[in-house]
């Protein structure tokens, strides 16, 4: 598989993580270097690992997981997006009462943004592509775009305040809905 194809796949896989990072950036909860690093690193790490897991699982498990993976991704993104919308509409509310770059929230967001990468790994296994190089490219591109999303989101959040938090929540719900619709159609 050529580099251009891998880069196109990587950018496509990274868009969910970019949008989630943009939304988190608007909340101004991840404005210091450590939380920014943790978020972008973990989004990239999960996007790196999921294609490898999908490639390893092969087509046997694919039929079992494909029945509900889109529901899981939609549910996780809708949960986080709903919290962001509620917080944006409440003058004193916060979408992330704790740091979203730690613990369960970090894992939940990382899994939700990387479930599609599992399917890419399955596809690459069927094409008999060596998975390591594409996975590294997908992980690096995702980490880079997540960092960019956090930085842009922070700037927008500083400029536009809580309205950007509502927009970030709407974007997350839209991504969840897109995941669900594309899998059901």
Order of alpha helices (4+ residues) and beta strands (2+ residues): alpha-alpha-alpha-alpha-alpha-alpha
